[in-house]
């Protein structure tokens, strides 16, 4: 216990799923948390977003650990909203040590297609950059930045059998690749300042994003209305280990480690929590 004792963490996408899990795990280990989420649906995304009640529940779970929570409804696509939420949280909690840029959406088969591309890029890529950049001037030596990528960013997708068919889906892949490159170069510039920046790459993770009709459809395009029972057997294809998905807590443990002093010399890493997915889908020799 106490691996991030007395630190303050800023977590986006904190109302549910991985974001909630990260926020609570950090609180369990001693951090106070500034938790933000959009808490509104996005028309091109085919599953419901988190609600204000979800964000309140996250705050309650943080406070149950004995740590403080400051919450705000903020859209990561709007840097001014994030800046206001962050500065309010810092004013209440006294500083900033950890940034977890988690907020993200999956826009497979989103309609209209080009709007789906825009919404995914604006959320996953620009939103991640916004969350990090509103934080940068508040960070001091010893701080840690963690962004959520995806094993999709590491897969070879250069051969496209049906280009233009799913801009929202391709935007997810591109956004995770681009944010990974951004964090890599940022880590280089921050290293002399004693601030670390890393990316965590989950495989299928058991959240609302995975357990949704668009995701089922992406794994079972042969069915008109696939359900979990149809998609789950195919989920295994993503991993070398014999599991259909990992749990949010599995990613949170990696986030906690990167946030803690145990990883004080780890920066610029692309840390995979993928049950061997990379081993199946990428030849590192190339």
ChimeraX attribute file (.defattr): number of C-alpha atoms within 10 A of each C-alpha:
attribute: neighborCount
match mode: 1-to-1
recipient: residues
	/A:1	7
	/A:2	13
	/A:3	18
	/A:4	23
	/A:5	16
	/A:6	15
	/A:7	23
	/A:8	27
	/A:9	30
	/A:10	29
	/A:11	27
	/A:12	32
	/A:13	29
	/A:14	32
	/A:15	30
	/A:16	22
	/A:17	21
	/A:18	26
	/A:19	27
	/A:20	29
	/A:21	23
	/A:22	29
	/A:23	32
	/A:24	28
	/A:25	20
	/A:26	32
	/A:27	30
	/A:28	22
	/A:29	19
	/A:30	21
	/A:31	28
	/A:32	31
	/A:33	31
	/A:34	28
	/A:35	30
	/A:36	28
	/A:37	28
	/A:38	22
	/A:39	22
	/A:40	14
	/A:41	13
	/A:42	16
	/A:43	14
	/A:44	22
	/A:45	22
	/A:46	20
	/A:47	20
	/A:48	14
	/A:49	19
	/A:50	19
	/A:51	17
	/A:52	16
	/A:53	11
	/A:54	18
	/A:55	24
	/A:56	16
	/A:57	15
	/A:58	24
	/A:59	24
	/A:60	16
	/A:61	20
	/A:62	26
	/A:63	18
	/A:64	13
	/A:65	17
	/A:66	14
	/A:67	22
	/A:68	19
	/A:69	25
	/A:70	20
	/A:71	23
	/A:72	23
	/A:73	20
	/A:74	23
	/A:75	21
	/A:76	28
	/A:77	22
	/A:78	15
	/A:79	20
	/A:80	14
	/A:81	16
	/A:82	26
	/A:83	18
	/A:84	14
	/A:85	20
	/A:86	27
	/A:87	18
	/A:88	16
	/A:89	25
	/A:90	19
	/A:91	10
	/A:92	13
	/A:93	19
	/A:94	12
	/A:95	18
	/A:96	26
	/A:97	23
	/A:98	30
	/A:99	25
	/A:100	28
	/A:101	26
	/A:102	26
	/A:103	26
	/A:104	25
	/A:105	21
	/A:106	27
	/A:107	30
	/A:108	25
	/A:109	22
	/A:110	22
	/A:111	17
	/A:112	12
	/A:113	19
	/A:114	16
	/A:115	17
	/A:116	27
	/A:117	26
	/A:118	15
	/A:119	25
	/A:120	32
	/A:121	27
	/A:122	21
	/A:123	22
	/A:124	28
	/A:125	26
	/A:126	20
	/A:127	25
	/A:128	30
	/A:129	21
	/A:130	21
	/A:131	27
	/A:132	23
	/A:133	14
	/A:134	17
	/A:135	20
	/A:136	15
	/A:137	9
	/A:138	14
	/A:139	18
	/A:140	14
	/A:141	13
	/A:142	16
	/A:143	25
	/A:144	28
	/A:145	26
	/A:146	27
	/A:147	26
	/A:148	25
	/A:149	31
	/A:150	26
	/A:151	26
	/A:152	23
	/A:153	19
	/A:154	20
	/A:155	17
	/A:156	10
	/A:157	12
	/A:158	6
	/A:159	7
	/A:160	8
	/A:161	8
	/A:162	7
	/A:163	9
	/A:164	11
	/A:165	13
	/A:166	18
	/A:167	22
	/A:168	29
	/A:169	19
	/A:170	22
	/A:171	24
	/A:172	27
	/A:173	22
	/A:174	19
	/A:175	25
	/A:176	26
	/A:177	19
	/A:178	17
	/A:179	22
	/A:180	26
	/A:181	15
	/A:182	15
	/A:183	25
	/A:184	18
	/A:185	13
	/A:186	18
	/A:187	22
	/A:188	15
	/A:189	14
	/A:190	17
	/A:191	16
	/A:192	10
	/A:193	14
	/A:194	17
	/A:195	24
	/A:196	29
	/A:197	28
	/A:198	26
	/A:199	28
	/A:200	24
	/A:201	24
	/A:202	24
	/A:203	24
	/A:204	26
	/A:205	22
	/A:206	16
	/A:207	15
	/A:208	16
	/A:209	21
	/A:210	17
	/A:211	17
	/A:212	16
	/A:213	17
	/A:214	22
	/A:215	24
	/A:216	22
	/A:217	20
	/A:218	15
	/A:219	17
	/A:220	19
	/A:221	13
	/A:222	9
	/A:223	13
	/A:224	8
	/A:225	12
	/A:226	19
	/A:227	16
	/A:228	15
	/A:229	9
	/A:230	15
	/A:231	21
	/A:232	17
	/A:233	13
	/A:234	13
	/A:235	19
	/A:236	16
	/A:237	16
	/A:238	23
	/A:239	22
	/A:240	16
	/A:241	15
	/A:242	11
	/A:243	15
	/A:244	20
	/A:245	21
	/A:246	18
	/A:247	16
	/A:248	20
	/A:249	18
	/A:250	16
	/A:251	23
	/A:252	21
	/A:253	16
	/A:254	19
	/A:255	26
	/A:256	23
	/A:257	16
	/A:258	26
	/A:259	29
	/A:260	22
	/A:261	15
	/A:262	12
	/A:263	13
	/A:264	16
	/A:265	13
	/A:266	16
	/A:267	24
	/A:268	21
	/A:269	17
	/A:270	21
	/A:271	18
	/A:272	20
	/A:273	21
	/A:274	24
	/A:275	20
	/A:276	16
	/A:277	23
	/A:278	22
	/A:279	15
	/A:280	14
	/A:281	18
	/A:282	13
	/A:283	11
	/A:284	7
	/A:285	4
	/A:286	4
